[in-house]
Amino acid sequence: MKQLAAEILAPPTSANWFYCLFSNIKKLLQADEEVVGRCETVLNVTMAEMDAYHSQKVDDLKSIAMDHLDGEIAFYEQVIRFPE
């Protein structure tokens, strides 16, 4: 990327400077499109990982809460039956 920017800022070496400038700008824009594509890929993967983590967290917390409540129910059933 820095090399392309340096090429654009460098003085033209040929008589057809406009073509050189245009081709360098075109290269820079293509490089930017590649960077944007990679950024979108990283963003999509990150969002998918966050979604999977969130789903797992919700399932784990639900399981913990159900286990706790089942234990509480069992305890209070024992408390109610104790005098017998």
Sequence and secondary structure as in RCSB ss.txt:
>XXXX:A:sequence
MKQLAAEILAPPTSANWFYCLFSNIKKLLQADEEVVGRCETVLNVTMAEMDAYHSQKVDDLKSIAMDHLDGEIAF
YEQVIRFPE
>XXXX:A:secstr
 HHHHHHHHS   SS HHHHHHHHHHHHHHHHHHHHHHHHHHHHHHHHHHHHHHHHHHHHHHHHHHHHHHHHHHH
HHHHHHTT 
